[in-house]
């Protein structure tokens, strides 16, 4: 499959490596041309220290690199998702599959990232997310996540494309739950860091995580997700 990944940060680059290893033809798009050239010349990304980018990846700083591709993956930071989707929209008419892998909720509107991409492109967007660190995916550490869409066939196709022996993907039709679980768990992660800084022990962190998951699930259900999604 021919894939463009919009966003050459740690997460976009790690997924580019994964998809390349899965046998796909991958182009990694950078917002800055200087950054794109640096990646092509050095095969190193400062966001993934110690990870060498494989030969065979393509690099571009032109949104037109998405034209005619079978899949476009939006992997920019959350603050840049809207403008990136807007820049890519004119080139997506022939792209059957759009995927959002960015975690977050837009400030001021409460929109999820897949909703922002959908608004700018007028298309259904599959969300791929989960509890994962880019640097570990880049190093091949076993990781699990979920692909979600109201179109179950699209979610399962994304599952097939990303699935590998080291990257397990679970397909779901609960897009709301998958995206909210991925975004809201970061609140718990920040609090876990605070626990360490305050000198608290494992008991405190365990209480934070178990009760935090309960609260996140309640909020997610109130916002339209399914409770079981937050347990998985």
Secondary structure, 3 states (H helix, E strand, C coil): CEEEEECCCHHHHHHHHHHHHCCCEEEEECCCHHHHHHHHHHCECHHHCCCECCCCCEEECCHHHHCCCCEEEECCCHHHHHHHHHHHHHHCCCCCEEEECCCCECCCCCCEHHHHHHHHHCCCEEEEECCCCHHHHHHCCCEEEEEECCCHHHHHHHHHHHCECCEEEEEECCHHHHHHHHHHHHHHHHHHHHHHHCCCCHHHHHHHHHHHHHHHHHHHHHCCCCHHHHHC
